[in-house]
């Protein structure tokens, strides 16, 4: 039986990954800061499916957290067949109006922990000649986003990093995918303090993709050995391709006007 490790598994896309993979008969290692939510998910999935779920309560914004998670996995002598680096958050507002430490924590979580976990588990996958990794980025990684400047920059890193590794390691029998969803049902707007997040309006609730659909699209793309996948429909495909047809300054100015909220 294969094992998947999922960060940010307590809610949103991470929780949807856990539920879908449990249905597919994966044992799970679920990682997040909220122990109570992880235990609740563990009990639910183990009662519904003939699988084992290991809980690791860990704040990945702490320096060296990736190695802590890796060492806990190795204590049980578990080989991780599928690593899903999903944990991440954003922060809305003009850069210098926001708390610096929150920006640094974002970089630590969205980039540093992701790189650390990828390095540690990919090294094992290479030695075994098998394994899969999904790094959760965003369509925000395709262009700068005023008022979400650090977040978009971290997701641009995830996209570039993941595609490079896809090319480096495909000859070793390892699949690596950059998952780039658009606005999706999650706690992102709440954590980012982005009250006008697309889809939050009562008149536009259908603009948010369902986390379950994002997960199914991701696993389908991984099975096909794609380097990246943009989920959420034709609108997101248009967004990620705008820079092919328009000057970058024009795009970023347009985004600034769209995202400005009493700044």
C-alpha positions in Angstrom: 0.0 0.0 0.0 1.3 3.4 -1.0 1.8 6.3 1.5 1.1 10.0 0.8 2.3 12.9 3.0 0.2 16.0 2.8 1.1 19.4 4.4 -1.7 21.8 5.3 -4.0 18.8 5.5 -6.5 20.2 8.1 -8.6 22.2 5.6 -9.1 23.2 2.0 -7.2 21.6 -0.8 -5.0 19.6 1.7 -8.0 18.1 3.4 -9.5 17.3 0.0 -6.3 15.5 -1.0 -6.4 13.4 2.1 -10.0 12.4 1.5 -9.5 11.6 -2.1 -6.3 9.6 -1.5 -7.9 7.7 1.3 -10.6 6.6 -1.2 -7.7 5.4 -3.4 -6.3 3.2 -0.6 -3.3 5.3 0.4 -2.0 5.4 3.9 -1.6 9.0 4.9 0.7 11.2 6.9 -1.1 14.5 7.5 0.7 17.6 8.7 -0.6 20.9 10.0 -0.6 23.2 13.1 -4.0 22.1 14.4 -3.7 18.8 16.2 -7.4 18.6 17.0 -8.4 19.0 13.3 -5.8 16.4 12.2 -7.0 13.9 14.8 -10.6 14.5 13.8 -9.6 13.8 10.1 -7.6 10.8 11.1 -10.5 9.2 13.0 -12.9 9.9 10.2 -10.7 8.5 7.4 -9.6 5.4 9.4 -13.2 4.6 10.2 -14.3 4.9 6.6 -11.4 3.2 4.9 -8.9 0.4 5.5 -6.0 2.7 5.8 -3.6 4.1 8.5 -3.2 7.8 9.1 -0.2 9.3 10.9 -0.7 12.7 12.4 2.2 15.2 12.7 1.4 18.4 14.4 4.0 20.9 13.2 4.2 24.6 12.4 6.1 24.7 9.2 7.0 28.4 9.6 9.6 27.3 12.2 13.1 27.1 10.8 14.1 23.5 10.2 10.5 22.2 10.4 10.9 20.2 7.2 13.6 18.1 8.8 11.6 17.6 11.9 8.7 16.2 9.8 11.1 14.0 7.8 12.8 12.6 10.9 9.4 11.7 12.4 8.5 9.8 9.2 11.8 8.0 9.2 11.3 6.9 12.8 8.5 4.7 11.6 10.6 3.6 8.6 8.0 4.8 6.1 8.7 5.5 2.4 6.7 8.4 1.1 5.4 7.5 -2.4 3.6 10.8 -2.9 4.6 14.1 -1.3 2.1 17.0 -1.5 3.5 20.3 -0.4 0.2 22.1 0.0 0.7 24.3 3.1 0.8 28.0 2.4 -0.9 31.3 3.0 -1.1 34.9 1.7 -1.4 38.4 3.2 -3.4 41.2 1.5 -2.4 44.8 1.6 0.2 47.4 0.6 3.6 45.8 1.3 4.8 48.3 3.9 1.4 48.5 5.6 1.6 44.8 6.5 3.6 43.2 9.4 7.1 42.2 8.2 7.2 39.1 10.3 4.1 37.7 8.6 5.8 38.3 5.2 8.9 36.4 6.4 6.8 33.6 7.8 5.0 33.4 4.4 8.4 33.0 2.6 9.4 30.4 5.2 6.3 28.3 4.7 5.5 28.8 1.0 9.2 28.4 -0.2 11.7 27.3 2.5 9.7 24.5 4.0 8.6 23.3 0.6 12.2 23.2 -0.7 13.4 21.5 2.5 10.7 18.8 2.3 11.2 18.3 -1.4 14.9 17.9 -1.0 14.7 15.3 1.8 12.0 13.2 0.3 13.1 13.5 -3.3 16.6 12.2 -2.3 14.9 9.0 -1.1 12.7 8.8 -4.2 15.8 9.1 -6.4 17.5 6.3 -4.6 14.4 4.1 -5.1 13.8 5.1 -8.7 10.2 6.0 -7.9 8.0 8.6 -6.3 5.7 11.6 -7.0 5.6 15.2 -5.8 2.8 17.8 -6.1 3.8 21.3 -5.2 0.8 23.5 -4.8 1.3 26.9 -6.5 -1.3 29.2 -7.8 -2.3 31.1 -10.9 -0.9 34.0 -8.9 2.5 32.6 -9.8 2.1 33.7 -13.5 2.1 37.4 -12.9 2.8 40.0 -10.2 -0.1 40.8 -7.9 -0.2 44.2 -6.2 -1.4 44.0 -2.6 -0.5 40.3 -2.6 3.1 40.9 -3.7 5.0 38.5 -1.5 2.4 35.7 -2.0 2.5 35.9 -5.8 6.3 36.0 -5.7 6.4 32.8 -3.6 4.0 31.0 -6.0 6.2 32.1 -9.0 9.1 30.4 -7.2 7.0 27.2 -6.7 6.1 27.1 -10.4 9.6 27.6 -11.6 11.2 25.3 -9.1 8.7 22.5 -9.7 9.0 22.6 -13.5 12.8 22.6 -13.3 12.7 19.5 -11.1 10.2 17.8 -13.4 12.8 18.0 -16.2 15.7 17.0 -13.9 14.1 13.9 -12.4 11.7 12.4 -15.0 14.4 10.1 -16.2 14.6 8.6 -12.7 11.0 7.5 -12.8 9.8 10.4 -10.6 6.8 12.6 -11.4 6.8 16.2 -10.2 3.8 18.5 -10.7 3.2 22.2 -10.1 -0.5 22.5 -9.3 -1.8 26.0 -10.0 -5.4 26.5 -9.0 -7.3 29.8 -9.2 -9.7 31.0 -6.5 -10.7 27.9 -4.5 -12.9 27.2 -1.5 -10.4 27.5 1.4 -9.4 29.6 4.4 -7.1 31.7 2.2 -9.3 34.9 2.2 -9.7 34.7 6.0 -5.9 34.3 6.7 -4.9 36.8 4.0 -7.5 39.3 5.3 -8.7 39.8 1.8 -12.4 40.6 2.2 -13.1 41.1 -1.6 -11.5 37.8 -2.6 -13.0 36.7 -5.9 -16.0 34.5 -5.3 -16.7 35.8 -1.8 -19.6 38.0 -2.9 -23.0 36.5 -2.6 -23.7 37.2 -6.3 -20.5 35.4 -7.4 -20.1 32.4 -5.2 -19.8 30.1 -8.2 -16.4 31.8 -9.0 -14.8 29.6 -6.3 -13.6 26.2 -7.5 -14.4 23.2 -5.2 -11.3 21.8 -3.6 -12.4 18.3 -4.5 -12.4 19.2 -8.2 -8.9 20.8 -8.0 -7.6 17.6 -6.4 -9.0 15.3 -9.0 -7.6 17.5 -11.8 -4.2 17.5 -10.1 -4.1 13.7 -9.7 -5.1 13.3 -13.3 -2.3 15.6 -14.5 0.2 13.8 -12.3 -0.8 10.5 -13.8 -0.1 11.9 -17.2 3.3 13.1 -16.1 2.5 16.8 -16.7 4.9 19.4 -15.4 2.1 21.8 -14.4 -1.7 22.1 -14.4 -3.9 25.1 -14.2 -7.3 24.2 -12.7 -10.6 26.0 -12.5 -11.8 26.5 -16.0 -11.2 28.7 -19.1 -11.0 32.0 -17.1 -7.9 30.8 -15.3 -6.3 29.7 -18.6 -6.8 33.2 -19.9 -5.3 34.8 -16.8 -2.1 32.7 -17.0 -1.6 33.5 -20.7 -2.2 37.3 -20.6 1.5 38.1 -20.6 1.9 36.3 -23.9 -0.2 39.0 -25.6 0.0 42.2 -23.5 2.8 44.2 -22.0 3.6 43.2 -18.4 3.2 46.8 -17.2 -0.3 47.0 -18.6 -1.3 43.7 -16.9 0.1 44.7 -13.5 -1.6 48.1 -13.7 -4.9 46.5 -14.4 -4.5 44.0 -11.6 -3.6 46.9 -9.2 -6.9 48.6 -10.0 -8.8 45.4 -9.6 -7.2 44.4 -6.2 -7.1 47.9 -4.7 -9.3 48.1 -1.6 -9.2 51.5 0.2 -5.4 51.4 0.1 
